[in-house]
Amino acid sequence: MKTRVLAAPEGLEPAAKLLAAGQLVALPTETVYGLGAAALDPLACARIFEAKERPLSDPLIVHLPDTQWLDCLARPNALAIRLANEFWPGPLTLVLPRQNLVPDLVTAGQKTVALRMSAHPVFAEVSRIYGRPIAAPSANRFGRISSTSASHVLTELGGRIPLIIDAGPCLHGIESTIVRVHEHGVEILRHGPVTEERLSQFAAVLAPRQGTLTPGSMQSHYAPETRLILLEKLGGELADKREADFPARTGFLLWSSSGKGLRFVEHLSSTQDLREAAANLYGAMRRLDEAHLELIVAERVPETGLGVAIMERLRKAAARE
């Protein structure tokens, strides 16, 4: 299969037509690039699992074209409606009791469905033209580094899908926050751009429970092919430490260390800005991975605000199931 890459204005109508025909389209969201299919068409959604080599036990997030679809696909309570009104369109995914209209394949057979509305103007316009919900996990092979540009998608899925819409880099650079909505609070299942501090202004944040599978919930995820380890701040003795403890071709993903004298270095943020670090995370990991190194050493970031979401991704990238 030949994969076309079209700029946003040119690709909108072809994307909507492909979705209507049950085909796959990679398109940008404000978080990462998504691999879209008609959410209510099980055969179309099966193509997502095939292209990504994704296990059928991993549910998909469904993106709504407008809030009128919320009651069609889920049974929201008052808190869910309040959160949707506050954060949609935006990078918050709500896990809610599902309606029968949602295919079992989308929910991995669970009684809940994960829903959100994208704030990206390209995704929103394709959704408007198509007019129906779009299932759209990240546009990469399963377990790999998520794609934050069209070129990343082409590397991951070129030859597997018919169309990629190129609208430049994504704003946030990490996937949406996922919360399971209860009657009087929310349970954070995946940290993301909508932080716990922000959520706590609208709902009680409950202690996490076990039992719900969500996108990205497996232990090893968002991972480069190169082995990645996490360290605290590397400090002034980095050069000596590298010689003693690390292979010669080691890459460094740095937060606050300068990296002076090192050959393979990516900085998450030159000013220790967590928003910039989140936006740069996957691109920096991908560049180090493509350098064919023996090891990637990632420096921890502070676990406050967006730092919680960044560290969640780094821990999964470092895990080996």
Secondary structure as GFF3:
##gff-version 3
##sequence-region A 1 321
A	DSSP	beta_strand	4	7	.	.	.	ID=ss1
A	DSSP	alpha_helix	8	20	.	.	.	ID=ss2
A	DSSP	beta_strand	25	28	.	.	.	ID=ss3
A	DSSP	beta_strand	33	38	.	.	.	ID=ss4
A	DSSP	alpha_helix	42	52	.	.	.	ID=ss5
A	DSSP	beta_strand	61	63	.	.	.	ID=ss6
A	DSSP	three_ten_helix	67	69	.	.	.	ID=ss7
A	DSSP	alpha_helix	70	73	.	.	.	ID=ss8
A	DSSP	alpha_helix	78	87	.	.	.	ID=ss9
A	DSSP	beta_strand	92	97	.	.	.	ID=ss10
A	DSSP	alpha_helix	104	107	.	.	.	ID=ss11
A	DSSP	beta_strand	112	116	.	.	.	ID=ss12
A	DSSP	alpha_helix	121	130	.	.	.	ID=ss13
A	DSSP	beta_strand	134	135	.	.	.	ID=ss14
A	DSSP	alpha_helix	150	157	.	.	.	ID=ss15
A	DSSP	beta_strand	163	166	.	.	.	ID=ss16
A	DSSP	beta_strand	177	181	.	.	.	ID=ss17
A	DSSP	beta_strand	185	190	.	.	.	ID=ss18
A	DSSP	alpha_helix	196	199	.	.	.	ID=ss19
A	DSSP	beta_strand	204	206	.	.	.	ID=ss20
A	DSSP	beta_strand	228	231	.	.	.	ID=ss21
A	DSSP	alpha_helix	238	245	.	.	.	ID=ss22
A	DSSP	beta_strand	250	254	.	.	.	ID=ss23
A	DSSP	beta_strand	264	267	.	.	.	ID=ss24
A	DSSP	alpha_helix	274	289	.	.	.	ID=ss25
A	DSSP	beta_strand	295	299	.	.	.	ID=ss26
A	DSSP	alpha_helix	306	318	.	.	.	ID=ss27
###
